[in-house]
Amino acid sequence: QRKNPFSSDDRLASKPVHAHRGDPTYGRPPEGSQTEQRGKDAHSHVGKEVEELCLIIRSTGEVGKDGHVSVTFGQLFETYVTISNKVVGILLRARKHGLVHFEGEMLWQGKDDDVIITLL
């Protein structure tokens, strides 16, 4: 519709054409849109889940010689799965933000139950 010379709808003509790579708005929803607000809400929700995960690790884990609290993945999974079924995804997000440390790319229930997760 934006390119249709016979269209009399001014709303479409006033909208900017899609952003290109390198543009700061590329890949982002328009400011003030509902999409932007949903993204902000989701980011906030995940942040709260990461905080809750860290509190669970602190309460169920044991303090090691280095002063850091550690827990096995199996123990954490059994405790946290009653709260949320996204244990591994939240753990990966927490590691991305430097809040926890564990070996390996991904953790699998059963196979990685003995992997130690350390709260930083």
C-alpha positions in Angstrom: 0.0 0.0 0.0 2.9 2.4 0.7 3.9 2.3 -3.0 0.4 2.3 -4.4 0.0 5.7 -6.2 -3.8 5.2 -6.1 -4.0 4.9 -2.3 -5.3 7.8 -0.4 -4.4 6.5 3.0 -2.0 9.0 4.5 -1.2 6.8 7.5 0.7 4.3 5.4 2.7 7.0 3.5 3.9 8.6 6.7 5.4 5.4 8.1 9.1 5.0 7.6 10.4 2.2 5.3 12.0 -0.8 7.0 15.3 -0.1 8.7 18.5 -1.6 7.3 21.4 -3.4 9.0 23.6 -0.9 10.9 20.6 1.3 11.7 20.1 1.5 15.5 16.4 0.7 15.1 17.1 -2.4 13.0 15.5 -5.5 14.6 13.7 -3.5 17.3 10.0 -2.8 17.7 8.8 0.8 17.2 9.1 2.9 20.4 6.0 3.0 22.5 4.4 0.0 20.7 2.7 -2.9 22.5 5.4 -5.2 21.1 8.1 -3.1 22.8 6.2 -3.2 26.1 5.7 -7.0 25.8 9.5 -7.4 25.3 10.2 -5.2 28.4 7.7 -7.2 30.4 9.3 -10.5 29.3 12.8 -9.2 30.2 11.7 -8.2 33.6 10.0 -11.5 34.2 13.1 -13.5 33.2 15.2 -11.3 35.5 12.9 -12.1 38.4 13.2 -15.8 37.7 17.0 -15.6 37.6 16.9 -13.8 41.0 14.6 -16.5 42.4 16.9 -19.3 41.0 19.9 -17.6 42.8 17.9 -17.6 46.1 17.0 -21.3 45.7 20.7 -22.1 45.1 21.7 -20.1 48.2 19.1 -21.8 50.3 19.6 -25.4 49.1 23.4 -25.3 48.4 26.4 -25.7 50.7 29.1 -23.1 51.2 32.4 -24.4 49.9 36.0 -23.7 51.0 36.2 -20.8 48.5 33.1 -19.2 50.2 30.8 -19.8 47.2 27.6 -21.7 47.5 27.3 -24.8 45.3 24.6 -27.3 44.6 24.4 -30.3 42.2 22.2 -30.0 39.2 20.1 -32.9 40.2 19.3 -31.4 43.6 18.6 -28.0 42.1 16.4 -29.6 39.4 14.3 -31.5 42.0 13.8 -28.3 44.1 13.2 -25.8 41.3 11.1 -27.8 38.9 8.1 -27.4 41.3 8.5 -23.7 40.8 9.2 -23.5 37.1 9.8 -26.0 34.3 12.4 -23.7 32.7 15.3 -24.6 35.0 17.9 -25.1 32.3 17.0 -22.0 30.4 17.1 -19.8 33.5 20.4 -21.4 34.5 21.8 -20.5 31.0 20.6 -16.9 31.4 22.1 -16.7 34.9 25.5 -17.9 33.6 25.3 -15.4 30.7 25.0 -12.7 33.3 27.9 -14.1 35.4 25.8 -15.1 38.4 26.5 -18.9 38.3 29.1 -21.2 36.9 28.9 -24.8 35.7 30.8 -27.0 33.3 29.4 -27.8 29.9 27.2 -26.2 27.3 23.8 -27.7 28.3 22.6 -29.7 31.3 20.4 -32.7 30.9 18.2 -34.3 33.6 19.6 -37.6 34.7 22.8 -37.4 32.7 24.2 -34.3 34.4 22.7 -34.7 37.9 26.2 -34.6 39.5 27.3 -31.4 37.7 28.1 -28.8 40.3 26.5 -25.3 39.9 28.3 -22.6 41.8 26.7 -19.3 42.8 29.1 -16.4 42.0 
